[in-house]
């Protein structure tokens, strides 16, 4: 791989990760965690969260998964553009 192709991959990977993180945060599911001593209860709704409260573990997992998908898509676009230029 030459330097311009590698920089295209990195740029599109970063763009994909950024878009994925933002879209994951904006579409995070509504959930709440209640902790009473050693007992932890998590309640999930089927709507998009609308408040700016603390993130629950399932919301963080959702954001991470969407970010990963965005990164893979960005990397694929970077490879496709690199192949077209070569």
C-alpha positions in Angstrom: 0.0 0.0 0.0 1.2 3.4 -0.8 1.0 6.4 1.5 -2.0 8.1 -0.1 -4.1 4.9 0.0 -3.2 4.3 3.6 -4.1 7.9 4.6 -7.4 7.5 2.8 -8.1 4.4 4.8 -7.3 6.2 8.1 -9.4 9.2 7.1 -12.4 7.2 6.2 -12.0 4.9 9.2 -12.0 8.0 11.5 -15.0 9.5 9.7 -16.9 6.2 10.0 -16.1 6.0 13.7 -17.2 9.5 14.3 -20.4 9.2 12.4 -21.1 5.8 14.1 -20.5 7.3 17.6 -22.7 10.3 17.0 -25.5 8.1 15.5 -25.1 5.6 18.3 -25.5 8.3 20.9 -28.4 9.8 19.2 -30.3 6.5 18.9 -29.4 5.0 22.3 -32.3 3.1 23.9 -34.1 4.5 26.9 -32.9 2.6 30.0 -32.4 3.1 33.7 -30.2 1.3 36.3 -31.2 0.9 39.9 -28.6 -0.2 42.3 -29.5 -1.4 45.8 -26.4 -2.7 47.5 -25.2 -5.8 45.6 -28.5 -5.9 43.6 -28.5 -4.1 40.2 -31.7 -3.8 38.1 -31.8 -2.4 34.6 -35.0 -1.4 33.0 -35.1 -0.8 29.2 -37.7 1.0 27.2 -38.3 0.7 23.4 -38.0 4.4 22.7 -35.0 6.6 22.1 -33.6 8.2 25.2 -34.4 11.9 25.4 -32.7 13.1 28.6 -29.1 13.8 29.3 -28.7 11.5 32.3 -25.8 9.2 32.9 -25.2 6.5 30.4 -26.1 3.0 31.5 -24.0 -0.1 30.5 -26.5 -1.2 27.8 -26.4 2.3 26.3 -22.6 2.3 26.2 -22.8 -1.2 24.6 -25.2 0.2 22.0 -23.0 3.2 21.2 -19.9 1.0 21.0 -21.6 -1.4 18.6 -22.9 1.3 16.3 -19.4 3.0 16.4 -17.8 -0.3 15.4 -20.3 -0.7 12.5 -19.6 2.8 11.3 -15.8 2.1 11.5 -16.2 -1.0 9.4 -18.3 0.9 6.8 -15.8 3.7 6.7 -12.9 1.3 6.3 -14.8 -0.4 3.4 -15.4 2.9 1.7 -11.7 3.7 2.1 -10.7 0.4 0.5 -13.2 0.9 -2.3 -11.9 4.4 -3.1 -8.3 3.1 -2.8 -9.0 0.3 -5.3 -10.6 2.8 -7.8 -7.5 5.1 -7.7 -5.0 2.2 -8.2 
